[in-house]
Amino acid sequence: MEYHIRLCESTMIPFEDQIFKLLDYDVKSYKRYGTVCNFESPTIVTKQRAINKIRKRAKITCFRDKNKDSFQDNSSFQPTRRLALGLASIAIFGNAQIGNSIAEDNGFWLTGPLPVPYANNNINNEETGTRSFLKKGIYIANIGTKGRMHRLKKYALDLIVMGDLIALRDAWNYVRRYLRLKSTFMYFDFDEVISAAEVDDKKSIMDLANRLFDSVEKLEVAVKEQDLLLSSYDECS
């Protein structure tokens, strides 16, 4: 097989080594400046050198797979992400448990089923054994005896001011709802205040609570039947 290669004089020495490095098979002739020179086949050592060179090239030559590299990079970051998620979940659930314990201590937050309150003192209606205005499903937070006394004074003032709405028949439905809500809080507040009061003061506070709640029941009936009974409201006031 004949190959035509143009070489400069600077590359002529050593000539055979350059030819065998460039080609991986036997060279019979080459053309230099228009003349053809013939050479014999290379020796076995030169062939072995070319074979070793091909092997080295085969070992070095490789192709880069971007998808594989990205997959390896992602797999290397997985333990770090799992660790971060684990720490975050521990922090969240840990804070939730701490919040529940604090809520149970302060008495302002509900952490379980809605409790059903009941009165410990005799402030119910003697005939029915309860009060008709009591609303169900209301959560009353434990704000202490002083807080309940303050709320009793505030709600009593609200009931007095509500007397102006009695003349408006269109507002009676709202008056009844407002009356029941306020009276329910006052009912359980009076019960706690009576329990915390001194023995000498319990009877007078209990009588005051019973008179108030009797009047509230009469007013509720008047509003429900849409009967303008100002005497009942005056008695309640």
Beta strands, then each sheet from edge to edge (+ up, - down):
strand 1: 29-32
strand 2: 35-38
sheet 1: 1+ 2-
end
